[in-house]
Amino acid sequence: MKILRVFNIFIVCLIGMGVTISYASDVKLSPNERIGLLVDVRNVPVHSHGAASLLARDTHREYPFDWKITNYLIDQFTKKVQASTQFQVVNLAEHGIVLTDVTRLIGRNDKTWVINPEKEAIIDRLQKDFNIRTLVVLSSSSDKIMINGCAPFPFFCRYTNGISTGLYTRRAMFGLEYFAVADIIADIPILDAPINLAYSDAMIKAQKTMIKPLPAFKKPVNIKAISEEEWQPVRLAVEQSIDNYIDAVIKELVQVTFKSQ
């Protein structure tokens, strides 16, 4: 009988841990809201392997295959938004805005969301120059993801962190277990509320789906030199995870959109 294993993802957030939100009645987006999109993620896959003992170190091997994840995220988000809403997507990277500009725009003060005073200049620019008060920031999150795995034996539990988009493997009772990792996390601040939709129960649940077991994955000929063809099932699983995650982001935005009577 196969031993059951715990497999959880804990998101260690920059402005809080274990924080969830409830929607305030005055948080409403216009049906034709302008959504500022910023994508900054890794584009090449990494094979991360969980060490077989508490004393050993995890290994991480980067491969030179350009998966064009940045373009995929921008294209899929834009297409899905256009297909299901009237929102207007503004690619902030095209206007010289970078990830550090739009991180930590808002934070928590006890139980209240507040504007970060150090970010007032960029917030003012977003609102005045682009008429944007709502952002979707998609970035790599490997320094915030941990996998808790109890394998191959129930009494051997350990944490693995620092994993990136690609393949994660670990020892199981009869060989290796394989997982496709989509190393992406969303930040969804509404600046004039302020509130961050990324901390809703639904988004935290969606984040936990970004590591997908691959029970049918065929063992590579050489696990230390995975070919581009052997990577393809992993890439497809990563893209599927991305699609589902984007759907969850859009659903959050739609949920707080003002609906005309």
C-alpha positions as CSV (number, residue, x, y, z in Angstrom):
1,M,0.0,0.0,0.0
2,K,1.4,3.3,-1.0
3,I,2.5,5.5,1.9
4,L,0.6,8.7,2.1
5,R,2.8,11.8,2.0
6,V,2.3,15.3,3.1
7,F,2.9,17.8,0.3
8,N,2.2,21.4,1.2
9,I,3.4,24.8,0.0
10,F,3.9,27.6,2.4
11,I,4.0,31.1,0.9
12,V,6.3,33.3,3.0
13,C,5.1,36.7,1.9
14,L,7.0,40.0,2.0
15,I,4.4,41.9,4.0
16,G,2.8,39.2,6.1
17,M,2.4,35.5,6.7
18,G,-0.9,33.6,6.8
19,V,-2.8,36.8,6.1
20,T,-6.2,36.5,4.3
21,I,-8.6,39.3,3.3
22,S,-12.2,39.9,3.2
23,Y,-13.7,42.2,0.6
24,A,-14.8,45.6,1.8
25,S,-18.1,46.8,0.4
26,D,-16.4,49.9,-1.1
27,V,-13.8,47.9,-3.1
28,K,-15.2,48.1,-6.6
29,L,-13.5,48.1,-10.0
30,S,-15.0,49.6,-13.1
31,P,-16.1,47.1,-15.8
32,N,-13.5,48.8,-18.1
33,E,-10.8,49.2,-15.4
34,R,-7.3,49.7,-16.6
35,I,-5.1,46.9,-15.2
36,G,-1.4,47.5,-14.9
37,L,0.5,44.3,-15.7
38,L,4.1,43.7,-14.8
39,V,5.8,40.4,-15.4
40,D,9.3,39.5,-14.2
41,V,10.0,35.8,-14.0
42,R,12.7,33.3,-14.9
43,N,12.5,31.9,-18.4
44,V,14.7,28.9,-18.3
45,P,13.9,25.6,-16.4
46,V,15.7,24.3,-13.4
47,H,15.9,20.8,-12.1
48,S,15.9,20.8,-8.3
49,H,16.4,17.6,-6.4
50,G,15.5,17.2,-2.7
51,A,18.4,15.7,-0.8
52,A,18.0,12.2,0.5
53,S,19.0,12.9,4.0
54,L,18.9,15.7,6.5
55,L,22.7,16.2,6.3
56,A,22.8,16.4,2.5
57,R,22.1,19.5,0.4
58,D,19.5,20.0,-2.3
59,T,20.8,20.4,-5.8
60,H,19.7,22.8,-8.5
61,R,20.7,22.5,-12.2
62,E,19.7,25.2,-14.7
63,Y,19.1,24.3,-18.3
64,P,19.7,26.6,-21.3
65,F,16.2,26.2,-22.8
66,D,14.3,29.4,-23.3
67,W,10.7,28.6,-22.3
68,K,9.7,32.3,-23.0
69,I,7.6,32.2,-19.8
70,T,7.5,36.0,-19.6
71,N,5.9,36.2,-23.1
72,Y,3.5,33.3,-22.3
73,L,2.3,35.1,-19.1
74,I,1.7,38.4,-20.9
75,D,0.0,36.8,-23.9
76,Q,-2.2,34.5,-21.9
77,F,-3.2,37.1,-19.3
78,T,-4.1,39.6,-22.0
79,K,-6.0,37.1,-24.1
80,K,-8.0,35.7,-21.2
81,V,-8.8,39.2,-19.9
82,Q,-10.0,40.3,-23.4
83,A,-12.1,37.1,-23.8
84,S,-13.9,37.3,-20.5
85,T,-13.9,41.0,-19.4
86,Q,-13.9,44.6,-20.6
87,F,-10.7,45.4,-18.6
88,Q,-7.9,47.1,-20.4
89,V,-4.4,45.6,-19.9
90,V,-1.5,48.0,-19.8
91,N,1.9,46.3,-20.0
92,L,3.9,48.5,-17.6
93,A,7.3,47.1,-18.8
94,E,6.7,48.9,-22.1
95,H,6.7,52.1,-20.2
96,G,10.0,51.5,-18.4
97,I,8.5,50.3,-15.1
98,V,10.4,47.5,-13.5
99,L,9.6,45.0,-10.7
100,T,11.3,47.0,-7.9
101,D,9.1,49.9,-8.8
102,V,5.9,48.1,-8.0
103,T,6.8,45.8,-5.1
104,R,5.5,46.5,-1.6
105,L,3.2,49.3,-2.8
106,I,0.9,48.6,0.1
107,G,1.4,46.7,3.3
108,R,-0.3,45.8,6.6
109,N,-0.6,48.0,9.6
110,D,-2.2,45.7,12.2
111,K,-5.4,44.7,10.4
112,T,-5.5,47.6,8.0
113,W,-4.0,47.9,4.5
114,V,-1.9,51.0,4.1
115,I,0.0,52.7,1.3
116,N,3.8,52.4,1.6
117,P,5.0,56.0,1.9
118,E,8.3,55.1,0.1
119,K,6.2,54.3,-3.0
120,E,4.1,57.4,-3.2
121,A,6.0,58.7,-6.2
122,I,5.4,55.6,-8.4
123,I,1.8,55.3,-7.2
124,D,1.2,59.0,-8.2
125,R,2.7,58.3,-11.6
126,L,0.6,55.2,-12.1
127,Q,-2.6,57.0,-11.3
128,K,-1.8,60.3,-13.1
129,D,0.1,59.1,-16.2
130,F,-1.6,55.8,-16.8
131,N,-5.0,56.1,-15.0
132,I,-4.1,52.9,-13.2
133,R,-5.1,52.0,-9.6
134,T,-5.1,48.2,-10.0
135,L,-2.1,46.1,-10.7
136,V,-1.3,42.5,-11.4
137,V,2.4,41.8,-10.7
138,L,3.6,38.3,-11.6
139,S,7.1,37.4,-10.4
140,S,9.3,34.5,-9.6
141,S,8.9,33.3,-6.0
142,S,11.5,30.6,-5.4
143,D,12.8,32.3,-2.3
144,K,9.2,32.2,-0.8
145,I,8.3,28.6,-1.6
146,M,9.0,25.6,0.6
147,I,7.9,22.0,0.0
148,N,7.2,20.0,3.1
149,G,7.8,16.3,2.1
150,C,7.6,13.2,4.2
151,A,9.3,10.7,1.9
152,P,10.3,8.0,1.5
153,F,9.3,7.2,5.1
154,P,6.7,8.8,7.3
155,F,9.2,9.6,10.0
156,F,11.6,11.5,7.6
157,C,10.1,14.9,6.9
158,R,12.1,17.9,5.7
159,Y,11.7,21.2,3.9
160,T,13.1,22.1,0.5
161,N,13.3,25.8,-0.5
162,G,14.8,27.8,-3.3
163,I,13.1,25.8,-6.1
164,S,12.5,27.4,-9.5
165,T,10.2,26.8,-12.5
166,G,11.0,23.4,-14.0
167,L,11.3,20.0,-12.5
168,Y,11.5,19.0,-8.8
169,T,12.4,15.4,-7.9
170,R,12.8,13.6,-4.6
171,R,13.4,10.0,-3.5
172,A,10.4,7.8,-3.1
173,M,10.0,4.2,-1.9
174,F,10.6,2.7,-5.4
175,G,12.6,5.4,-7.2
176,L,12.0,9.1,-7.8
177,E,8.9,11.3,-7.6
178,Y,8.5,14.0,-10.2
179,F,6.8,17.4,-9.9
180,A,6.3,20.3,-12.4
181,V,7.0,23.6,-10.7
182,A,5.5,26.9,-11.8
183,D,7.6,29.3,-9.8
184,I,5.2,32.3,-10.1
185,I,3.4,34.4,-7.5
186,A,0.9,37.2,-8.0
187,D,0.6,40.5,-6.3
188,I,-2.7,42.3,-6.9
189,P,-2.9,45.6,-5.1
190,I,-5.8,48.0,-5.5
191,L,-4.1,51.3,-4.6
192,D,-7.0,53.6,-3.7
193,A,-8.8,51.0,-1.5
194,P,-6.1,50.0,-0.5
195,I,-6.2,46.2,-0.5
196,N,-4.3,43.3,-2.0
197,L,-6.4,40.6,-3.6
198,A,-3.4,38.2,-3.6
199,Y,-4.2,37.5,0.0
200,S,-7.7,36.2,-0.5
201,D,-8.5,32.6,0.4
202,A,-9.0,31.8,-3.2
203,M,-5.6,33.1,-4.3
204,I,-3.8,31.3,-1.5
205,K,-5.5,28.1,-2.6
206,A,-4.6,28.8,-6.2
207,Q,-0.9,29.3,-5.2
208,K,-0.9,25.8,-3.7
209,T,-1.6,24.3,-7.2
210,M,1.6,25.6,-8.7
211,I,3.5,22.4,-8.0
212,K,1.9,19.5,-10.0
213,P,2.8,15.8,-9.5
214,L,3.8,14.0,-12.7
215,P,2.9,10.4,-12.0
216,A,3.3,9.4,-15.7
217,F,6.5,11.2,-16.3
218,K,9.1,9.0,-18.1
219,K,12.4,8.8,-16.3
220,P,15.1,10.7,-18.4
221,V,17.9,8.7,-19.9
222,N,20.3,10.8,-17.8
223,I,18.7,12.6,-14.9
224,K,21.7,14.9,-14.7
225,A,21.4,15.9,-18.4
226,I,17.8,16.1,-19.3
227,S,17.2,16.7,-23.0
228,E,14.9,19.4,-24.4
229,E,12.5,16.7,-25.7
230,E,12.4,15.1,-22.2
231,W,11.6,18.5,-20.7
232,Q,8.4,18.9,-22.8
233,P,5.9,17.2,-20.5
234,V,7.2,19.4,-17.7
235,R,6.8,22.5,-19.8
236,L,3.3,21.6,-20.8
237,A,2.4,21.0,-17.1
238,V,3.9,24.3,-16.1
239,E,1.9,26.1,-18.8
240,Q,-1.3,24.4,-17.6
241,S,-0.6,25.6,-14.1
242,I,0.0,29.1,-15.4
243,D,-3.3,29.1,-17.3
244,N,-5.2,28.0,-14.2
245,Y,-3.5,30.6,-12.0
246,I,-4.3,33.4,-14.5
247,D,-7.9,32.3,-14.4
248,A,-7.9,32.6,-10.6
249,V,-6.3,36.1,-10.8
250,I,-9.0,37.2,-13.3
251,K,-11.7,35.7,-11.2
252,E,-10.5,37.8,-8.2
253,L,-10.6,41.0,-10.3
254,V,-14.1,40.2,-11.6
255,Q,-15.4,39.4,-8.1
256,V,-14.8,43.0,-7.1
257,T,-16.0,44.6,-10.3
258,F,-19.0,46.9,-10.1
259,K,-21.9,45.3,-12.0
260,S,-24.3,47.8,-13.6
261,Q,-28.0,47.1,-13.0
